[in-house]
Amino acid sequence: MVKIAAICATQGEMGESLAGFSVEEEIQLKKWQKHERKAFWGLIRVGKYQGVPIVLARTGIWRTGLFGCQGNTQAGEVAKYVIERHQPEKILIFGTSGGMQTNLNTGDIVVCNPIYAEARWPVWRFFTRIKPAIHPDERLLSLALEVLKERGIVGGDLQTTGYGWPRKKYPKIWVVEMEDYWIGSVASKKKIPFLAVRIVLEPFGEEIIPERQRTQEYQAWYGERFLQVSAVLRNEFLIPFLQRL
């Protein structure tokens, strides 16, 4: 059993090392569940932070279930694996996001509550629906707000999976990303307290150039900004939060 599992999507968000975290085991996931006919990948680092057993996990980028309507099955499967193997007392989901409010800037941190998701059928978009909201643990939420009390904007609504949701249709959405709802749902079913905290990478209205159309200069700039913003979240939230547990 570990004190907490901290889960993110990418290597840049996880970082090469976390100050004060000693890695005791690293697990490269490449698992195929034949009975459920699905595969998932990920990276698990098991160790201790200031003597406390914790897990750092990386889910990888979005992977959908049947026709996309099951959401981010990749994130959900990694969360299930972490829970079944390491039995964390708490789960923290962290990483970058896109801003959905004009007063959110790059580097602003949002504590996510409540958390929504869009269940969509890519072919038949009229079947798209909003899944019922899930809510983080109140004690973890209060602790996060204490840690971030001197950081700009915190709190607010989070929507997790809808690309291109019109802001006029969903005016209360603060940030958009792809993992929180699906990891949080797994935690809720297992009755494990969870929390999701995001840092804004792209502010609302910023034009994001598709990867295939990016110049080397743009890609270098965007990649450097991503690493810098991810480091801010680790240094200004993740480490202080772990120290308070």
Summary of the structure (lengths in Angstrom):
residues: 245
radius of gyration: 17.3
end to end distance: 15.3
largest distance: 51.2
contacts: 802
relative contact order: 0.20
helix: 31%
strand: 33%
